[in-house]
Amino acid sequence: MKCGWKVRDRFNTTFLPKREIRDGIRAARAEAITSVVTTLGQGTTRLDAGLDTIQTTVSGAGDRVSALRREVAEVESTLTFWLDAASVVIALALLWLIFAQAITFVFGLSVYKGENLFAQWIG
């Protein structure tokens, strides 16, 4: 039986340290994975917080853009009316100036020729 104990002792001294090393490596790997996952979890938490801040900022900007679009639409409708009115007034003023220039030209021609050219138009 002494021989059996020697084999067992030999087995324990040969393979148990390898198991301990293997178990130690597995434990170290598990700790490293846990550490990495914890670090990544903290990073994703900060990333989530940053994204929430950006989303809040963007949604606030979207509300402001909508308000500005409404204001621009109001200004556009008001401006369209005033531009149309101004173009009519300017056209009438230019027609008046053209008529005044024609009258002044005819009057100057009448004085030059010594005739009353208006009498032909009036009847």
MOPAC internal coordinates of N, CA, C and O (Angstrom, degrees):
PM7 1SCF
backbone

  N    0.0000 0     0.00 0     0.00 0    0    0    0
  C    1.4179 1     0.00 0     0.00 0    1    0    0
  C    1.5093 1   112.00 1     0.00 0    2    1    0
  O    1.2310 1   121.74 1   154.33 1    3    2    1
  N    1.2892 1   114.27 1   -25.67 1    3    2    1
  C    1.4453 1   116.74 1   179.20 1    5    3    2
  C    1.5133 1   111.24 1   -57.48 1    6    5    3
  O    1.2310 1   121.37 1   146.27 1    7    6    5
  N    1.2551 1   114.99 1   -33.73 1    7    6    5
  C    1.4530 1   119.80 1   179.93 1    9    7    6
  C    1.5144 1   110.25 1   -64.48 1   10    9    7
  O    1.2310 1   119.08 1   143.14 1   11   10    9
  N    1.3265 1   119.35 1   -36.86 1   11   10    9
  C    1.4657 1   123.01 1  -179.80 1   13   11   10
  C    1.5126 1   112.23 1   -64.64 1   14   13   11
  O    1.2310 1   121.77 1   141.93 1   15   14   13
  N    1.3352 1   114.22 1   -38.07 1   15   14   13
  C    1.4620 1   117.37 1   179.40 1   17   15   14
  C    1.5120 1   111.04 1   -69.18 1   18   17   15
  O    1.2310 1   120.47 1   146.09 1   19   18   17
  N    1.2796 1   116.71 1   -33.91 1   19   18   17
  C    1.4588 1   119.93 1   179.44 1   21   19   18
  C    1.5315 1   110.06 1   -67.17 1   22   21   19
  O    1.2310 1   121.25 1   141.51 1   23   22   21
  N    1.2979 1   115.22 1   -38.49 1   23   22   21
  C    1.4576 1   118.29 1   179.48 1   25   23   22
  C    1.5275 1   109.46 1   -66.65 1   26   25   23
  O    1.2310 1   121.78 1   137.93 1   27   26   25
  N    1.3274 1   114.19 1   -42.07 1   27   26   25
  C    1.4603 1   117.65 1   179.28 1   29   27   26
  C    1.5248 1   110.60 1   -65.27 1   30   29   27
  O    1.2310 1   120.46 1   136.60 1   31   30   29
  N    1.2900 1   116.73 1   -43.40 1   31   30   29
  C    1.4550 1   119.68 1   178.32 1   33   31   30
  C    1.5240 1   111.00 1   -62.53 1   34   33   31
  O    1.2310 1   122.03 1   137.89 1   35   34   33
  N    1.2932 1   113.73 1   -42.11 1   35   34   33
  C    1.4673 1   118.80 1   178.87 1   37   35   34
  C    1.5338 1   110.02 1   -62.81 1   38   37   35
  O    1.2310 1   121.51 1   137.10 1   39   38   37
  N    1.3145 1   114.71 1   -42.90 1   39   38   37
  C    1.4713 1   120.06 1   178.60 1   41   39   38
  C    1.5298 1   110.33 1   -61.52 1   42   41   39
  O    1.2310 1   120.57 1   133.78 1   43   42   41
  N    1.3212 1   116.51 1   -46.22 1   43   42   41
  C    1.4626 1   121.62 1  -178.98 1   45   43   42
  C    1.5237 1   111.50 1   -64.43 1   46   45   43
  O    1.2310 1   120.29 1   140.03 1   47   46   45
  N    1.3061 1   117.05 1   -39.97 1   47   46   45
  C    1.4586 1   119.21 1  -179.14 1   49   47   46
  C    1.5197 1   111.96 1   -74.13 1   50   49   47
  O    1.2310 1   120.41 1   155.57 1   51   50   49
  N    1.3209 1   116.83 1   -24.43 1   51   50   49
  C    1.4580 1   119.66 1  -178.87 1   53   51   50
  C    1.5230 1   111.63 1   -88.48 1   54   53   51
  O    1.2310 1   120.30 1   131.06 1   55   54   53
  N    1.3286 1   117.04 1   -48.94 1   55   54   53
  C    1.4598 1   119.92 1  -171.21 1   57   55   54
  C    1.5283 1   114.25 1   -95.20 1   58   57   55
  O    1.2310 1   119.29 1   153.16 1   59   58   57
  N    1.3038 1   118.96 1   -26.84 1   59   58   57
  C    1.4638 1   119.71 1   179.94 1   61   59   58
  C    1.5266 1   112.51 1   -64.69 1   62   61   59
  O    1.2310 1   118.90 1   137.51 1   63   62   61
  N    1.3317 1   119.71 1   -42.49 1   63   62   61
  C    1.4698 1   118.02 1   177.01 1   65   63   62
  C    1.5310 1   111.46 1   -61.88 1   66   65   63
  O    1.2310 1   120.58 1   145.89 1   67   66   65
  N    1.3160 1   116.50 1   -34.11 1   67   66   65
  C    1.4630 1   118.61 1   177.85 1   69   67   66
  C    1.5208 1   110.56 1   -66.67 1   70   69   67
  O    1.2310 1   120.98 1   140.11 1   71   70   69
  N    1.3345 1   115.74 1   -39.89 1   71   70   69
  C    1.4629 1   118.87 1   176.84 1   73   71   70
  C    1.5183 1   110.92 1   -64.52 1   74   73   71
  O    1.2310 1   120.92 1   137.79 1   75   74   73
  N    1.3128 1   115.85 1   -42.21 1   75   74   73
  C    1.4555 1   119.61 1   179.42 1   77   75   74
  C    1.5325 1   110.42 1   -62.33 1   78   77   75
  O    1.2310 1   121.16 1   139.17 1   79   78   77
  N    1.3116 1   115.39 1   -40.83 1   79   78   77
  C    1.4678 1   119.80 1   178.21 1   81   79   78
  C    1.5321 1   109.52 1   -64.64 1   82   81   79
  O    1.2310 1   121.02 1   134.44 1   83   82   81
  N    1.3327 1   115.66 1   -45.56 1   83   82   81
  C    1.4651 1   120.69 1   179.69 1   85   83   82
  C    1.5339 1   109.87 1   -61.55 1   86   85   83
  O    1.2310 1   120.57 1   135.25 1   87   86   85
  N    1.3351 1   116.51 1   -44.75 1   87   86   85
  C    1.4685 1   120.15 1   178.69 1   89   87   86
  C    1.5230 1   110.81 1   -64.61 1   90   89   87
  O    1.2310 1   120.94 1   142.23 1   91   90   89
  N    1.3311 1   115.81 1   -37.77 1   91   90   89
  C    1.4691 1   119.61 1   177.59 1   93   91   90
  C    1.5290 1   111.29 1   -64.75 1   94   93   91
  O    1.2310 1   120.74 1   139.21 1   95   94   93
  N    1.3294 1   116.20 1   -40.79 1   95   94   93
  C    1.4695 1   120.62 1   178.35 1   97   95   94
  C    1.5231 1   110.02 1   -64.81 1   98   97   95
  O    1.2310 1   120.98 1   137.02 1   99   98   97
  N    1.3387 1   115.73 1   -42.98 1   99   98   97
  C    1.4733 1   119.29 1   178.35 1  101   99   98
  C    1.5255 1   111.33 1   -62.53 1  102  101   99
  O    1.2310 1   120.52 1   138.29 1  103  102  101
  N    1.3188 1   116.61 1   -41.71 1  103  102  101
  C    1.4611 1   120.67 1   179.05 1  105  103  102
  C    1.5350 1   110.30 1   -64.94 1  106  105  103
  O    1.2310 1   120.46 1   137.57 1  107  106  105
  N    1.3309 1   116.72 1   -42.43 1  107  106  105
  C    1.4673 1   120.82 1   179.41 1  109  107  106
  C    1.5310 1   110.22 1   -64.80 1  110  109  107
  O    1.2310 1   120.89 1   139.70 1  111  110  109
  N    1.3338 1   115.91 1   -40.30 1  111  110  109
  C    1.4657 1   119.93 1   178.24 1  113  111  110
  C    1.5247 1   110.15 1   -64.02 1  114  113  111
  O    1.2310 1   120.39 1   137.25 1  115  114  113
  N    1.3233 1   116.86 1   -42.75 1  115  114  113
  C    1.4634 1   120.73 1   179.12 1  117  115  114
  C    1.5317 1   110.72 1   -62.73 1  118  117  115
  O    1.2310 1   120.62 1   137.75 1  119  118  117
  N    1.3365 1   116.42 1   -42.25 1  119  118  117
  C    1.4670 1   119.89 1   177.64 1  121  119  118
  C    1.5269 1   111.12 1   -64.27 1  122  121  119
  O    1.2310 1   120.37 1   139.27 1  123  122  121
  N    1.3285 1   116.90 1   -40.73 1  123  122  121
  C    1.4632 1   120.30 1   179.54 1  125  123  122
  C    1.5233 1   110.48 1   -64.73 1  126  125  123
  O    1.2310 1   120.64 1   136.88 1  127  126  125
  N    1.3257 1   116.38 1   -43.12 1  127  126  125
  C    1.4665 1   119.59 1   178.75 1  129  127  126
  C    1.5212 1   110.25 1   -63.18 1  130  129  127
  O    1.2310 1   120.38 1   136.41 1  131  130  129
  N    1.3157 1   116.88 1   -43.59 1  131  130  129
  C    1.4678 1   120.87 1   178.11 1  133  131  130
  C    1.5184 1   110.66 1   -60.73 1  134  133  131
  O    1.2310 1   120.29 1   137.00 1  135  134  133
  N    1.3199 1   117.05 1   -43.00 1  135  134  133
  C    1.4618 1   121.54 1   179.40 1  137  135  134
  C    1.5275 1   110.93 1   -62.85 1  138  137  135
  O    1.2310 1   120.84 1   134.90 1  139  138  137
  N    1.3295 1   115.99 1   -45.10 1  139  138  137
  C    1.4682 1   120.06 1  -179.75 1  141  139  138
  C    1.5264 1   110.41 1   -64.97 1  142  141  139
  O    1.2310 1   120.26 1   136.39 1  143  142  141
  N    1.3199 1   117.10 1   -43.61 1  143  142  141
  C    1.4708 1   120.57 1   179.88 1  145  143  142
  C    1.5222 1   110.26 1   -63.70 1  146  145  143
  O    1.2310 1   119.93 1   139.85 1  147  146  145
  N    1.3241 1   117.75 1   -40.15 1  147  146  145
  C    1.4651 1   121.08 1   178.29 1  149  147  146
  C    1.5232 1   110.31 1   -63.85 1  150  149  147
  O    1.2310 1   120.63 1   134.83 1  151  150  149
  N    1.3218 1   116.41 1   -45.17 1  151  150  149
  C    1.4728 1   120.56 1   178.97 1  153  151  150
  C    1.5208 1   110.79 1   -62.68 1  154  153  151
  O    1.2310 1   120.68 1   135.55 1  155  154  153
  N    1.3207 1   116.30 1   -44.45 1  155  154  153
  C    1.4671 1   119.33 1   178.09 1  157  155  154
  C    1.5199 1   111.09 1   -64.90 1  158  157  155
  O    1.2310 1   120.37 1   143.27 1  159  158  157
  N    1.3235 1   116.90 1   -36.73 1  159  158  157
  C    1.4609 1   120.58 1   177.72 1  161  159  158
  C    1.5182 1   111.32 1   -62.03 1  162  161  159
  O    1.2310 1   120.63 1   138.49 1  163  162  161
  N    1.3399 1   116.40 1   -41.51 1  163  162  161
  C    1.4670 1   119.94 1   177.66 1  165  163  162
  C    1.5177 1   110.55 1   -65.48 1  166  165  163
  O    1.2310 1   120.86 1   139.82 1  167  166  165
  N    1.3393 1   115.96 1   -40.18 1  167  166  165
  C    1.4651 1   119.65 1   178.79 1  169  167  166
  C    1.5200 1   111.82 1   -64.66 1  170  169  167
  O    1.2310 1   120.75 1   138.89 1  171  170  169
  N    1.3258 1   116.18 1   -41.11 1  171  170  169
  C    1.4704 1   118.20 1   179.49 1  173  171  170
  C    1.5154 1   111.02 1   -70.17 1  174  173  171
  O    1.2310 1   119.92 1   149.63 1  175  174  173
  N    1.3262 1   117.75 1   -30.37 1  175  174  173
  C    1.4633 1   120.37 1   175.97 1  177  175  174
  C    1.5203 1   110.21 1   -64.22 1  178  177  175
  O    1.2310 1   120.44 1   134.85 1  179  178  177
  N    1.3296 1   116.76 1   -45.15 1  179  178  177
  C    1.4668 1   120.42 1   176.75 1  181  179  178
  C    1.5206 1   110.92 1   -64.07 1  182  181  179
  O    1.2310 1   120.62 1   140.73 1  183  182  181
  N    1.3275 1   116.42 1   -39.27 1  183  182  181
  C    1.4586 1   120.87 1   178.62 1  185  183  182
  C    1.5300 1   110.49 1   -64.11 1  186  185  183
  O    1.2310 1   120.20 1   137.29 1  187  186  185
  N    1.3336 1   117.22 1   -42.71 1  187  186  185
  C    1.4657 1   121.17 1   177.32 1  189  187  186
  C    1.5265 1   110.80 1   -61.10 1  190  189  187
  O    1.2310 1   120.59 1   137.36 1  191  190  189
  N    1.3272 1   116.48 1   -42.64 1  191  190  189
  C    1.4668 1   119.86 1   179.02 1  193  191  190
  C    1.5238 1   110.67 1   -63.38 1  194  193  191
  O    1.2310 1   120.67 1   137.84 1  195  194  193
  N    1.3198 1   116.32 1   -42.16 1  195  194  193
  C    1.4668 1   120.01 1   177.97 1  197  195  194
  C    1.5142 1   111.88 1   -63.85 1  198  197  195
  O    1.2310 1   120.61 1   137.95 1  199  198  197
  N    1.3193 1   116.44 1   -42.05 1  199  198  197
  C    1.4682 1   120.05 1   178.75 1  201  199  198
  C    1.5270 1   111.49 1   -65.65 1  202  201  199
  O    1.2310 1   120.35 1   142.91 1  203  202  201
  N    1.3303 1   116.94 1   -37.09 1  203  202  201
  C    1.4682 1   119.80 1   176.16 1  205  203  202
  C    1.5214 1   110.91 1   -62.76 1  206  205  203
  O    1.2310 1   120.58 1   139.09 1  207  206  205
  N    1.3290 1   116.49 1   -40.91 1  207  206  205
  C    1.4667 1   120.41 1   177.61 1  209  207  206
  C    1.5236 1   110.71 1   -63.06 1  210  209  207
  O    1.2310 1   120.63 1   136.23 1  211  210  209
  N    1.3108 1   116.39 1   -43.77 1  211  210  209
  C    1.4663 1   120.40 1   179.35 1  213  211  210
  C    1.5202 1   110.28 1   -64.10 1  214  213  211
  O    1.2310 1   120.05 1   138.38 1  215  214  213
  N    1.3188 1   117.51 1   -41.62 1  215  214  213
  C    1.4588 1   121.09 1  -179.84 1  217  215  214
  C    1.5216 1   110.70 1   -63.79 1  218  217  215
  O    1.2310 1   120.02 1   139.54 1  219  218  217
  N    1.3206 1   117.58 1   -40.46 1  219  218  217
  C    1.4634 1   121.10 1   177.67 1  221  219  218
  C    1.5226 1   110.34 1   -63.66 1  222  221  219
  O    1.2310 1   120.57 1   136.84 1  223  222  221
  N    1.3162 1   116.51 1   -43.16 1  223  222  221
  C    1.4622 1   120.91 1   179.58 1  225  223  222
  C    1.5218 1   110.97 1   -63.64 1  226  225  223
  O    1.2310 1   120.72 1   136.24 1  227  226  225
  N    1.3225 1   116.24 1   -43.76 1  227  226  225
  C    1.4650 1   120.36 1  -178.51 1  229  227  226
  C    1.5228 1   110.76 1   -66.95 1  230  229  227
  O    1.2310 1   119.98 1   139.25 1  231  230  229
  N    1.3252 1   117.65 1   -40.75 1  231  230  229
  C    1.4655 1   118.97 1   179.76 1  233  231  230
  C    1.5272 1   110.45 1   -66.61 1  234  233  231
  O    1.2310 1   120.04 1   143.18 1  235  234  233
  N    1.3362 1   117.53 1   -36.82 1  235  234  233
  C    1.4621 1   120.24 1   175.87 1  237  235  234
  C    1.5188 1   110.98 1   -65.24 1  238  237  235
  O    1.2310 1   120.57 1   140.91 1  239  238  237
  N    1.3124 1   116.53 1   -39.09 1  239  238  237
  C    1.4662 1   120.17 1   177.97 1  241  239  238
  C    1.5239 1   110.09 1   -67.36 1  242  241  239
  O    1.2310 1   120.05 1   144.17 1  243  242  241
  N    1.3201 1   117.51 1   -35.83 1  243  242  241
  C    1.4608 1   121.07 1   177.97 1  245  243  242
  C    1.5181 1   111.38 1   -62.42 1  246  245  243
  O    1.2310 1   120.36 1   140.39 1  247  246  245
  N    1.3382 1   116.91 1   -39.61 1  247  246  245
  C    1.4650 1   120.32 1   176.95 1  249  247  246
  C    1.5193 1   110.83 1   -64.47 1  250  249  247
  O    1.2310 1   120.86 1   138.46 1  251  250  249
  N    1.3271 1   115.97 1   -41.54 1  251  250  249
  C    1.4661 1   119.12 1   179.11 1  253  251  250
  C    1.5229 1   111.36 1   -66.32 1  254  253  251
  O    1.2310 1   120.18 1   142.44 1  255  254  253
  N    1.3255 1   117.26 1   -37.56 1  255  254  253
  C    1.4619 1   120.73 1   178.10 1  257  255  254
  C    1.5252 1   110.14 1   -64.64 1  258  257  255
  O    1.2310 1   120.24 1   139.31 1  259  258  257
  N    1.3231 1   117.15 1   -40.69 1  259  258  257
  C    1.4693 1   120.29 1   178.28 1  261  259  258
  C    1.5224 1   110.58 1   -62.56 1  262  261  259
  O    1.2310 1   120.47 1   137.42 1  263  262  261
  N    1.3241 1   116.70 1   -42.58 1  263  262  261
  C    1.4657 1   120.21 1   178.58 1  265  263  262
  C    1.5257 1   110.70 1   -63.93 1  266  265  263
  O    1.2310 1   120.33 1   138.27 1  267  266  265
  N    1.3279 1   116.98 1   -41.73 1  267  266  265
  C    1.4613 1   120.09 1   178.48 1  269  267  266
  C    1.5238 1   111.73 1   -65.12 1  270  269  267
  O    1.2310 1   120.07 1   143.53 1  271  270  269
  N    1.3149 1   117.47 1   -36.47 1  271  270  269
  C    1.4677 1   120.05 1   177.81 1  273  271  270
  C    1.5238 1   111.08 1   -64.51 1  274  273  271
  O    1.2310 1   120.49 1   140.04 1  275  274  273
  N    1.3394 1   116.67 1   -39.96 1  275  274  273
  C    1.4706 1   119.61 1   176.76 1  277  275  274
  C    1.5231 1   110.70 1   -62.94 1  278  277  275
  O    1.2310 1   120.74 1   135.84 1  279  278  277
  N    1.3315 1   116.19 1   -44.16 1  279  278  277
  C    1.4615 1   119.79 1   179.82 1  281  279  278
  C    1.5268 1   111.23 1   -63.84 1  282  281  279
  O    1.2310 1   120.14 1   138.95 1  283  282  281
  N    1.3155 1   117.34 1   -41.05 1  283  282  281
  C    1.4671 1   120.99 1   178.97 1  285  283  282
  C    1.5213 1   110.18 1   -64.01 1  286  285  283
  O    1.2310 1   119.97 1   140.99 1  287  286  285
  N    1.3317 1   117.66 1   -39.01 1  287  286  285
  C    1.4696 1   120.64 1   178.42 1  289  287  286
  C    1.5276 1   110.46 1   -63.90 1  290  289  287
  O    1.2310 1   120.49 1   139.48 1  291  290  289
  N    1.3430 1   116.67 1   -40.52 1  291  290  289
  C    1.4640 1   119.97 1   177.95 1  293  291  290
  C    1.5279 1   111.01 1   -65.04 1  294  293  291
  O    1.2310 1   120.51 1   134.24 1  295  294  293
  N    1.3208 1   116.64 1   -45.76 1  295  294  293
  C    1.4691 1   120.53 1   179.63 1  297  295  294
  C    1.5253 1   109.81 1   -63.36 1  298  297  295
  O    1.2310 1   120.37 1   141.02 1  299  298  297
  N    1.3150 1   116.90 1   -38.98 1  299  298  297
  C    1.4603 1   120.64 1  -179.72 1  301  299  298
  C    1.5218 1   111.38 1   -62.76 1  302  301  299
  O    1.2310 1   120.35 1   136.50 1  303  302  301
  N    1.3361 1   116.93 1   -43.50 1  303  302  301
  C    1.4683 1   118.91 1  -179.98 1  305  303  302
  C    1.5232 1   110.71 1   -67.28 1  306  305  303
  O    1.2310 1   119.89 1   139.80 1  307  306  305
  N    1.3313 1   117.81 1   -40.20 1  307  306  305
  C    1.4676 1   120.85 1   178.14 1  309  307  306
  C    1.5207 1   110.36 1   -67.31 1  310  309  307
  O    1.2310 1   120.51 1   136.66 1  311  310  309
  N    1.3193 1   116.64 1   -43.34 1  311  310  309
  C    1.4561 1   121.18 1  -178.84 1  313  311  310
  C    1.5240 1   111.42 1   -64.42 1  314  313  311
  O    1.2310 1   120.35 1   142.27 1  315  314  313
  N    1.3154 1   116.94 1   -37.73 1  315  314  313
  C    1.4613 1   120.56 1   178.76 1  317  315  314
  C    1.5272 1   110.44 1   -60.17 1  318  317  315
  O    1.2310 1   120.24 1   135.70 1  319  318  317
  N    1.3372 1   117.15 1   -44.30 1  319  318  317
  C    1.4637 1   120.38 1   178.09 1  321  319  318
  C    1.5232 1   111.00 1   -60.36 1  322  321  319
  O    1.2310 1   120.35 1   131.12 1  323  322  321
  N    1.3285 1   116.94 1   -48.88 1  323  322  321
  C    1.4552 1   119.88 1  -176.07 1  325  323  322
  C    1.5265 1   111.74 1   -68.31 1  326  325  323
  O    1.2310 1   119.69 1   146.02 1  327  326  325
  N    1.3162 1   118.20 1   -33.98 1  327  326  325
  C    1.4666 1   119.65 1   176.42 1  329  327  326
  C    1.5199 1   111.46 1   -67.01 1  330  329  327
  O    1.2310 1   120.25 1   140.52 1  331  330  329
  N    1.3315 1   117.13 1   -39.48 1  331  330  329
  C    1.4630 1   120.13 1   176.16 1  333  331  330
  C    1.5299 1   110.80 1   -64.02 1  334  333  331
  O    1.2310 1   120.34 1   135.18 1  335  334  333
  N    1.3300 1   116.96 1   -44.82 1  335  334  333
  C    1.4651 1   120.58 1   179.16 1  337  335  334
  C    1.5314 1   110.65 1   -63.01 1  338  337  335
  O    1.2310 1   120.09 1   137.41 1  339  338  337
  N    1.3198 1   117.43 1   -42.59 1  339  338  337
  C    1.4625 1   121.05 1  -179.88 1  341  339  338
  C    1.5272 1   111.10 1   -65.07 1  342  341  339
  O    1.2310 1   119.95 1   142.09 1  343  342  341
  N    1.3230 1   117.70 1   -37.91 1  343  342  341
  C    1.4652 1   119.25 1   179.62 1  345  343  342
  C    1.5337 1   110.88 1   -67.03 1  346  345  343
  O    1.2310 1   119.87 1   143.99 1  347  346  345
  N    1.3312 1   117.85 1   -36.01 1  347  346  345
  C    1.4712 1   120.53 1   177.09 1  349  347  346
  C    1.5251 1   110.13 1   -66.99 1  350  349  347
  O    1.2310 1   120.01 1   135.29 1  351  350  349
  N    1.3287 1   117.58 1   -44.71 1  351  350  349
  C    1.4672 1   121.28 1   179.96 1  353  351  350
  C    1.5208 1   110.41 1   -63.36 1  354  353  351
  O    1.2310 1   120.10 1   136.50 1  355  354  353
  N    1.3208 1   117.42 1   -43.50 1  355  354  353
  C    1.4717 1   120.45 1  -179.97 1  357  355  354
  C    1.5265 1   110.31 1   -65.21 1  358  357  355
  O    1.2310 1   119.88 1   140.08 1  359  358  357
  N    1.3241 1   117.84 1   -39.92 1  359  358  357
  C    1.4634 1   120.42 1   178.53 1  361  359  358
  C    1.5276 1   110.75 1   -62.98 1  362  361  359
  O    1.2310 1   120.46 1   136.93 1  363  362  361
  N    1.3420 1   116.73 1   -43.07 1  363  362  361
  C    1.4741 1   119.59 1   178.06 1  365  363  362
  C    1.5350 1   111.11 1   -64.53 1  366  365  363
  O    1.2310 1   120.47 1   139.79 1  367  366  365
  N    1.3290 1   116.71 1   -40.21 1  367  366  365
  C    1.4666 1   119.66 1   178.83 1  369  367  366
  C    1.5313 1   110.49 1   -64.14 1  370  369  367
  O    1.2310 1   119.65 1   139.52 1  371  370  369
  N    1.3110 1   118.28 1   -40.48 1  371  370  369
  C    1.4652 1   120.81 1   178.89 1  373  371  370
  C    1.5288 1   111.37 1   -66.96 1  374  373  371
  O    1.2310 1   120.97 1   140.71 1  375  374  373
  N    1.3365 1   115.74 1   -39.29 1  375  374  373
  C    1.4733 1   118.37 1   175.69 1  377  375  374
  C    1.5282 1   110.97 1   -62.18 1  378  377  375
  O    1.2310 1   120.52 1   138.60 1  379  378  377
  N    1.3229 1   116.62 1   -41.40 1  379  378  377
  C    1.4729 1   120.90 1   177.89 1  381  379  378
  C    1.5259 1   110.40 1   -61.75 1  382  381  379
  O    1.2310 1   120.32 1   136.18 1  383  382  381
  N    1.3449 1   116.99 1   -43.82 1  383  382  381
  C    1.4649 1   119.83 1   178.85 1  385  383  382
  C    1.5246 1   111.79 1   -64.97 1  386  385  383
  O    1.2310 1   119.95 1   141.49 1  387  386  385
  N    1.3265 1   117.71 1   -38.51 1  387  386  385
  C    1.4711 1   120.76 1   177.56 1  389  387  386
  C    1.5188 1   109.78 1   -63.13 1  390  389  387
  O    1.2310 1   120.63 1   135.45 1  391  390  389
  N    1.3388 1   116.40 1   -44.55 1  391  390  389
  C    1.4693 1   120.49 1   178.61 1  393  391  390
  C    1.5333 1   110.86 1   -62.70 1  394  393  391
  O    1.2310 1   120.64 1   137.34 1  395  394  393
  N    1.3349 1   116.39 1   -42.66 1  395  394  393
  C    1.4689 1   120.00 1   179.53 1  397  395  394
  C    1.5212 1   110.74 1   -64.39 1  398  397  395
  O    1.2310 1   119.62 1   140.76 1  399  398  397
  N    1.3291 1   118.34 1   -39.24 1  399  398  397
  C    1.4565 1   121.33 1   178.28 1  401  399  398
  C    1.5289 1   111.43 1   -65.48 1  402  401  399
  O    1.2310 1   120.97 1   140.81 1  403  402  401
  N    1.3308 1   115.74 1   -39.19 1  403  402  401
  C    1.4777 1   119.31 1   178.11 1  405  403  402
  C    1.5215 1   110.21 1   -64.52 1  406  405  403
  O    1.2310 1   119.91 1   136.71 1  407  406  405
  N    1.3302 1   117.79 1   -43.29 1  407  406  405
  C    1.4688 1   121.03 1   178.78 1  409  407  406
  C    1.5211 1   110.23 1   -62.99 1  410  409  407
  O    1.2310 1   120.56 1   136.40 1  411  410  409
  N    1.3382 1   116.53 1   -43.60 1  411  410  409
  C    1.4645 1   119.87 1  -179.83 1  413  411  410
  C    1.5303 1   110.36 1   -63.65 1  414  413  411
  O    1.2310 1   120.01 1   139.70 1  415  414  413
  N    1.3217 1   117.58 1   -40.30 1  415  414  413
  C    1.4652 1   120.95 1   178.59 1  417  415  414
  C    1.5352 1   110.61 1   -63.05 1  418  417  415
  O    1.2310 1   120.51 1   133.84 1  419  418  417
  N    1.3407 1   116.63 1   -46.16 1  419  418  417
  C    1.4710 1   120.23 1   179.97 1  421  419  418
  C    1.5206 1   110.10 1   -63.94 1  422  421  419
  O    1.2310 1   119.69 1   139.50 1  423  422  421
  N    1.3357 1   118.20 1   -40.50 1  423  422  421
  C    1.4517 1   120.73 1   178.58 1  425  423  422
  C    1.5247 1   110.95 1   -63.17 1  426  425  423
  O    1.2310 1   120.44 1   136.28 1  427  426  425
  N    1.3492 1   116.76 1   -43.72 1  427  426  425
  C    1.4559 1   120.34 1   178.24 1  429  427  426
  C    1.5260 1   111.68 1   -63.93 1  430  429  427
  O    1.2310 1   120.11 1   140.86 1  431  430  429
  N    1.3185 1   117.39 1   -39.14 1  431  430  429
  C    1.4620 1   121.18 1   177.43 1  433  431  430
  C    1.5272 1   110.86 1   -66.42 1  434  433  431
  O    1.2310 1   120.09 1   143.27 1  435  434  433
  N    1.3310 1   117.43 1   -36.73 1  435  434  433
  C    1.4662 1   121.05 1   177.49 1  437  435  434
  C    1.5140 1   110.67 1   -64.14 1  438  437  435
  O    1.2310 1   120.32 1   137.36 1  439  438  437
  N    1.3157 1   117.00 1   -42.64 1  439  438  437
  C    1.4641 1   120.77 1   179.37 1  441  439  438
  C    1.5204 1   109.26 1   -66.10 1  442  441  439
  O    1.2310 1   119.44 1   139.00 1  443  442  441
  N    1.3107 1   118.67 1   -41.00 1  443  442  441
  C    1.4446 1   122.67 1  -179.13 1  445  443  442
  C    1.5264 1   111.22 1   -63.40 1  446  445  443
  O    1.2310 1   120.67 1   134.69 1  447  446  445
  N    1.3319 1   116.33 1   -45.31 1  447  446  445
  C    1.4533 1   119.65 1  -177.27 1  449  447  446
  C    1.5329 1   111.76 1   -83.19 1  450  449  447
  O    1.2310 1   120.24 1   162.54 1  451  450  449
  N    1.2718 1   117.15 1   -17.46 1  451  450  449
  C    1.4616 1   120.05 1  -178.59 1  453  451  450
  C    1.5265 1   111.42 1    78.83 1  454  453  451
  O    1.2310 1   119.11 1  -161.81 1  455  454  453
  N    1.2831 1   119.30 1    18.19 1  455  454  453
  C    1.4689 1   123.77 1   178.77 1  457  455  454
  C    1.5179 1   108.88 1  -117.22 1  458  457  455
  O    1.2310 1   121.44 1   -18.04 1  459  458  457
  N    1.3169 1   114.84 1   161.96 1  459  458  457
  C    1.4565 1   119.58 1   174.92 1  461  459  458
  C    1.5218 1   108.25 1   -98.50 1  462  461  459
  O    1.2310 1   120.21 1   -82.65 1  463  462  461
  N    1.3190 1   117.20 1    97.35 1  463  462  461
  C    1.4539 1   121.68 1  -178.71 1  465  463  462
  C    1.5213 1   111.59 1   -75.61 1  466  465  463
  O    1.2310 1   119.97 1   162.11 1  467  466  465
  N    1.3160 1   117.66 1   -17.89 1  467  466  465
  C    1.4670 1   120.10 1   178.15 1  469  467  466
  C    1.5176 1   111.70 1   -70.77 1  470  469  467
  O    1.2310 1   121.02 1   152.54 1  471  470  469
  N    1.3162 1   115.65 1   -27.46 1  471  470  469
  C    1.4637 1   119.01 1  -178.45 1  473  471  470
  C    1.5334 1   110.35 1   -64.15 1  474  473  471
  O    1.2310 1   119.56 1   148.03 1  475  474  473
  N    1.2930 1   118.45 1   -31.97 1  475  474  473
  C    1.4581 1   121.16 1   178.17 1  477  475  474
  C    1.5383 1   110.35 1   -67.83 1  478  477  475
  O    1.2310 1   119.82 1   146.20 1  479  478  477
  N    1.2836 1   117.96 1   -33.80 1  479  478  477
  C    1.4672 1   121.12 1  -178.38 1  481  479  478
  C    1.5292 1   110.65 1   -80.45 1  482  481  479
  O    1.2310 1   121.02 1   142.05 1  483  482  481
  N    1.3249 1   115.65 1   -37.95 1  483  482  481
  C    1.4512 1   119.04 1  -175.06 1  485  483  482
  C    1.5232 1   110.20 1   -77.49 1  486  485  483
  O    1.2310 1   120.22 1   145.82 1  487  486  485
  N    1.2310 1   117.19 1   -34.18 1  487  486  485
  C    1.4524 1   119.33 1   174.90 1  489  487  486
  C    1.4240 1   112.33 1   124.84 1  490  489  487
  O    1.2310 1   120.10 1   180.00 1  491  490  489

